[in-house]
Amino acid sequence: MDLDNIECVSSSDGMDDEEIHSQVTHQFSSKPHSNLGLIPPGLNLTPATSVHELLECPVCTNSMYPPIHQCHNGHTLCSTCKARVHNRCPTCRQELGDIRCLALEKVAESLELPCRFFSLGCPEIFPYYSKLKHETLCNFRPYTCPYAGSECSVTGDIPFLVTHLRDDHKVDMHTGCTFNHRYVKSNPREVENATWMLTVFHCFGQYFCLHFEAFQLGMAPVYMAFLRFMGDEADARNYSYSLEVGANGRKLIWEGTPRSVRDSHRKVRDSHDGLIIQRNMALFFSGGDRKELKLRVTGKIWKEQQNVEGGVCIPNLCS
């Protein structure tokens, strides 16, 4: 489709945005629009996917949002890329100037498109300018791999990520809602910002990620354990968990709600939302000559069940 066939005007030529109208017929919208000659009658912008191609930035290939810029030859690009190409059109190498393609912005305003995650189950249809905001929060958007030991860029739905964790990251998989893990480190004075262990638990038909790691908190090394729910935050609030570590007649207990894997591992860790053990306390729990770290962390996961008559939550522990 020839971009030169769409008449674009400079934002500095005094023309009011409300004077520009376009006629677009597509499968997602039945709203009437008048044709004032800005788009030639012979130019067929149906279906909406063809219009969507017009709104794709040729540099970053992302959808363009106002201000949409153009060069004197009619080639368009988004405002982010305009700053990156040093005011030169990436198509014809002519100077860009400050020309806005108001007609194309109006075309975009007339569109209603499905969420980009339509194929993953999202049934919603949005005006073009509302679509981007929805997609950043869409419940059907893919999840990011929760493995924190490396910068893994894999995304997908929960079943896919569970298989990915097991096969590619060799993560231990357990069935049940109780756990009893022992963490050993020969030289506890060497603390790096690296994850020690990730274990996945399957219970109540859901998957949970148990993280345990060592990192520097200010000048002091600490150990931290926390749980993340493989799903959205609203569903995570239906569950609770507890963690316990101790020895020599002392113990520390943490209770809380698992965080969703929508929150990054680093975000959860930096918010200190979990069981935190100072090194001196960890060595005390380890016993012996305090030269080797030996921590036993136990815990359980339960589902909160609402008592309709009494209006209170009753914990449901799996067997």
Salt bridges, closest charged atoms under 4 A:
ASP98 OD1 - LYS82 NZ 3.60
GLU105 OE1 - ARG100 NH2 2.64
GLU109 OE2 - LYS106 NZ 3.94
GLU135 OE2 - LYS131 NZ 2.77
ASP167 OD1 - ARG166 NE 2.85
ASP168 OD2 - HIS164 ND1 2.73
GLU213 OE1 - HIS265 NE2 2.40
GLU213 OE2 - ARG269 NH1 3.27
ASP232 OD1 - ARG262 NE 2.73
GLU233 OE2 - ARG237 NH1 3.25
GLU244 OE2 - LYS251 NZ 3.87
ASP263 OD2 - ARG259 NE 3.08
ASP263 OD1 - LYS267 NZ 3.40
ASP270 OD1 - ARG269 NE 3.41
ASP273 OD2 - ARG259 NH1 2.92
GLU292 OE1 - LYS294 NZ 3.42
